[in-house]
Amino acid sequence: MARLTFWGATGTVTGSRHLLELNGKKLLIDCGLFQGTKQNRLKNWDPFPVPPETIDGLLLTHAHIDHSGYIPRFCRDGFAGRIHCTYPTYDLCEILLRDSAHLQEEDAAWANKKGFSKHKPALPLYTVEDANNALAFFSPVYYGEDLFLDEGLRVKFKDAGHILGSAFVDIKLTNGKKERRIVFSGDIGRPERPLLRDPVQAFNVDYLILESTYGNRRHDNFVPYQDFVRVINESVERGGVLVIPSFAVGRTQTLLYVIRELEEQGQIPPLPIYIDSPMAIDATKIFEQRLADLDLTSRVQVLEGKKLFRPQRLHICKSQAESKAINQIGSRAIIISSSGMATGGRILHHLAQRLPHPQNTILFIGFQAEGTRGRALLEGSPTVKIHGQYVPVNAKVESISGFSGHADYNELLAWLMGFNKAPENIFLVHGEPEASQALAEKIRQQFGWKVTIPEHGQGFELGL
């Protein structure tokens, strides 16, 4: 028998942490930060419910902070096992974990300077030194490579098509001639998206832990990126600046790729494009170094001499001085900056600068979690609080879903349709309650399969 306990990503899209106890081993699948509402963020400060030193290994589906961001604290608190993931995930974690640690230190320093923390002094959740130490625990593998954690216990990472290096974790337990399999989906990507391969099909799954971010929604079904073209051209006509809060890893690279293609096709004019995110700049370099992990179309374009992530008038803004200089740009430009949910980073300066003016446009291109500034803006808040000040929202706020890296409910159902047998149970995680409930009903109606929506801390015995 085996036991599966859910310590995160239950009723929310953040804090993915799933504990699998199998064959006397304790394996943690993902180790993410809780984000969004204060109630969620405070969970990061709770002691991990299982002593980290008792956990034998960590299997990481991909590098996004809601899946990886707790790792430095986890290692500092006693974890001493190996962290297995794909090679691109390790490359991206080098950037993301150090950046997350830097932000933790900055937040603590700001709280101490302003004296608004109840802790004296305020401390970071973890430091850059903690992040550097944690990176020594990583042991990356290739997609499809057999990783044996014990006799009869094999793990494979298979391409999930969500971001560079993303994988679902396929765990097979063999006892004589009997085989049993449990799959952790991580985040499942979308078919026929730029740069990334389609998600690999899973087979012979006995238990599935499945994300449900878009479990109650369909992505826009349109000619590729026609809404993006419309937003850009309308911004040009109004003479304003288009600001795009974008995740530094995955989404920014897709934006650059698509903008370059739209320029080449003549659908949009060549505009000044400002990438204002040191992390996005570093991540783009990793994409350029990991061409073998991109889809076939992208690799063909590379052989044809195209620079995938280089629109005609691209400006890379790495220093603070270069970032501040963007404030002087008055019209007809695109600013791409992180974070994608406007929770921190340089995007806040651009929002404070551009939101009060009606000629400007703020475009959201990804999921906005409950409690984030992005969610508040999408829901029509007349003001948002940035750096202690309430900023009026007079700019046009738009949202399109064509860039989402998460499969919608139809795409998830299509992936499940490829299964060659019914799983004994599907556990839905990584979704807000309405999304998880909706997807559960759709799976039951479509396939008649058993679906469970776990609660935080809930454990289940598995017949493995």
C-alpha positions, 0 to 999 in steps of 0.5 A: 500500500501507499499513502498520498497526502496533499500539503498544497495546491488544494482550493488554490493554484499555488503552493504545490506540495504532494507527499507520496509514501511508497515502499518505505520511502517518502517522496515530495512531488513539487515544493512550491510557494503559496502566493496570492491572498495574505492567508495563502502567503502566511502558509509559507511561514508555517513549519513543513507538516512533515520534518524535511529531514525525513523525506527521501527525495523531491521530484520537481515537475517544473521551475515556476515558483508555485511549484519550486519556490519553497525549495531553499527553505525546505533545504535549510530546514533539514532536507538532505535528499536529491531533487530530480527534475529535467535539465532545463528545469534545473537551468531555470531554477538557478535563475528563479530561486535566486531571484525569489531569494533576492526579493525575499531579502528586499521585502524584509529590508523594506519592512525594517526600513519602514517599520511596518512588520510586527517582527523585529527585525523582519527576516526573509523566508530564505536568503540568496545563500539558502538558494545557492545551497539548495541548488547543490541538491539538484540531480537533473535527468533527461526526458524519458530517462529511467530513474530508479529510486529503489528496486522496483521503483522507477520514475520518468519525466515526460514532456508536459508542454507547459514551459521549457523543461516542464514534465509530468512525473510517471512513477511505476512500481513493479512487484514481480509481474505486477505493475502499478503506476501513479502520474503527477501531471504538474501543469499540462500545456496546450496543443500547438503552442509556439516553441513547445512540444505538445504534452506527451500522452500518458498510458496505464495510469492507475492514479492521476494527480491532475491540475485544474487551473482552467477546469471551468473555462475554455480558451478563446477559439480564434485565428491565432493571436487575432485579439493580440493583433487587435490590442496592439493596433488599437494601442497604436491608434490611441497613441498610448503605451501597451504594458504587458505584465508577463511571467518571466519564464515561458510567457515572455519568450512566447510573446517575443516569438509571436511579436516577431512573427506578426511583424514579419507577416505585416499584421502589426507595425515594428514597435519599440519592445522593452523587455524590463525583467532581468530574470526574463532576459536570463531565461531567454538566454536559456531558451536560446541554449536549449533549442533541442527542447523546443518544438520542430517548427522552432528548430526549423526556423533556427536552421533557416537563420531566424532569431526566434526571440528578436523582434526588429526593435527590441530593447533589453533593459537590465539595469535600473537606469535603463528601466527608469528611462522607459518612463520617458517613452510617451507613445507607441511602444510595448513594455513587457515586465514581470511579474505576470500577476503584478504582485511585485517586481519592475512591473509595479513601477510601470503600472504606477506610471501608466495606469492613470492615463486613458491612452495607455493599455494594460494587457493580461495574458495569463491566469490572475490568482485571487488576491493579486493586483492583476485579479483586482484590475481585471475585476474593475477596481478603480484603484490599486495600491502600489508601493503604499499609494493608491493609483487610479485606474484610467488606462484600458485593461484588457485580457486575452487567454490565447497565451495561456500555458495551461490546458483548458477543460476541453484540452484536459479532457482530450488528454484524458481521452487518450488514456488506454484505461480508466484510472482508479482515482483522479485527484484534482489539485491546482485550481480554485474551488469552482474550477476543480468542481467543474472539471470533476463534473465534466470528467464524471459525465464524459468518462464515468471515472472516479474523481476526488477533490482533496482538502489541505492535509488530507491523506489517501491510501492507494492500492499500489 
